[in-house]
Amino acid sequence: MNRYVVGENVTTPDGKGKVYAYSNNWYTVKLEKHGEIKYYTEPQLSKV
């Protein structure tokens, strides 16, 4: 089971964002600041 779910707010190395999708151990996160889409592995993320 994934630690984070789609729609969950998370903290990334680039700032806060929202989990958009999960695939093959990669989380797609839409960053709050610029609406930018970035990809992270689970160890890079933390709860808000």
C-alpha distances in whole Angstrom, upper triangle without the diagonal:
4,6,9,9,12,16,15,17,17,19,20,23,25,24,22,21,18,15,16,14,11,12,12,11,13,13,16,18,21,23,25,28,29,27,26,23,21,19,17,14,12,15,17,16,16,16,19
4,5,7,10,13,12,14,13,16,16,19,21,21,19,17,15,12,13,11,9,10,11,9,10,10,13,14,18,20,22,25,26,23,22,19,18,15,13,11,9,12,14,12,13,13,16
4,7,10,12,10,12,11,13,14,17,19,18,17,15,14,11,14,13,11,13,14,11,12,10,14,14,17,18,20,23,25,23,22,19,18,15,13,11,8,10,12,10,10,10,13
4,7,9,7,9,8,11,12,16,17,16,14,12,10,8,10,10,9,12,14,11,11,9,11,11,14,15,17,20,22,19,19,16,15,14,12,11,8,11,12,9,9,8,11
4,6,6,9,10,13,15,18,19,18,15,13,9,7,9,8,8,11,14,12,12,9,11,11,13,15,17,20,21,19,19,16,16,14,13,13,11,15,15,12,12,11,13
4,6,9,10,14,15,18,18,17,14,11,8,5,5,6,7,11,14,13,12,9,9,9,11,14,15,19,19,16,16,14,14,13,13,14,13,16,16,13,14,13,14
4,7,9,13,14,18,18,16,13,10,6,5,6,8,11,14,18,16,15,11,11,9,10,12,13,16,17,14,15,14,15,15,15,16,15,18,17,14,14,12,13
4,6,10,12,16,16,14,11,9,6,5,8,10,11,15,18,16,15,11,11,10,11,12,12,16,18,15,16,15,15,15,14,15,13,16,15,11,11,9,9
4,7,10,13,13,11,7,6,4,6,10,12,14,17,20,17,16,12,12,9,10,10,10,13,15,13,14,14,14,14,14,15,13,15,14,10,9,7,6
4,6,10,11,9,6,6,6,7,11,13,13,17,18,16,14,11,11,8,10,9,10,13,15,14,14,13,12,12,11,12,11,12,10,6,6,5,5
4,7,8,6,4,6,8,10,13,15,16,18,20,17,15,12,13,10,11,9,10,12,15,14,14,14,12,13,11,12,11,11,9,6,5,6,5
4,5,5,6,7,9,10,13,15,15,17,18,15,13,11,11,8,10,8,11,12,14,13,12,12,10,10,8,10,10,10,6,5,7,9,9
4,6,8,10,13,14,16,18,18,19,20,17,15,13,13,11,13,10,13,13,14,15,13,13,11,11,9,11,12,10,7,7,9,12,12
4,7,9,12,13,16,17,18,20,21,19,16,14,13,10,11,8,10,9,11,12,10,11,9,11,10,13,14,14,10,10,12,14,13
4,7,10,13,15,17,18,21,23,20,17,14,14,10,10,7,8,8,10,11,11,12,11,13,12,15,15,15,11,10,11,12,10
4,7,10,13,15,17,20,22,19,17,13,13,9,9,6,6,8,11,11,11,12,11,13,12,15,14,15,12,10,10,9,7
4,7,9,12,14,17,19,17,15,11,10,6,5,4,5,8,10,9,9,9,9,11,11,14,14,15,12,10,11,10,9
4,6,9,12,15,18,16,14,10,8,5,5,7,7,11,12,10,11,10,10,11,12,14,13,16,14,11,11,11,10
4,6,8,11,14,13,10,7,6,5,7,9,11,14,15,12,12,10,10,10,10,12,11,14,13,10,11,11,12
4,7,10,14,13,11,7,5,5,6,10,12,15,15,11,11,9,10,10,11,13,14,17,15,13,15,15,15
4,7,10,10,8,6,5,7,9,13,15,18,18,15,14,10,11,9,11,12,12,16,15,14,16,16,17
4,7,7,6,5,6,9,12,15,18,21,20,18,16,13,12,9,10,10,10,14,14,13,15,16,18
4,6,5,7,8,12,15,18,21,23,23,20,18,14,13,10,11,10,11,15,15,15,18,19,21
4,5,8,11,14,17,20,23,26,25,23,20,17,15,11,11,9,11,14,15,16,18,20,23
4,7,10,13,16,18,22,24,24,22,20,16,14,10,9,6,7,10,12,12,15,17,20
4,6,9,13,15,19,21,20,18,16,12,10,6,6,5,7,10,10,11,14,16,18
4,6,10,12,15,18,18,15,14,10,8,6,5,6,7,11,10,9,12,13,15
4,7,10,13,15,15,12,10,7,6,5,7,9,11,14,12,11,14,15,16
4,6,9,12,12,9,8,6,5,6,7,10,11,14,11,10,12,13,13
4,7,9,9,6,6,4,6,9,11,14,15,17,14,13,14,15,14
4,6,6,5,5,6,7,10,11,15,16,17,14,12,14,14,13
4,6,5,8,10,11,14,15,18,18,20,17,14,15,15,12
4,6,8,11,12,15,16,20,20,21,18,16,17,17,15
4,5,9,11,15,17,20,22,23,19,18,19,20,18
4,7,10,13,15,19,20,22,19,17,19,19,17
4,6,10,13,17,18,20,17,16,18,19,18
4,7,10,14,16,18,15,14,17,18,18
4,7,10,13,15,12,12,15,17,17
4,7,10,12,10,10,14,16,17
4,7,8,6,7,11,14,15
4,6,6,7,11,14,16
4,5,5,8,11,14
4,6,8,11,14
4,7,11,13
4,7,9
4,6
4
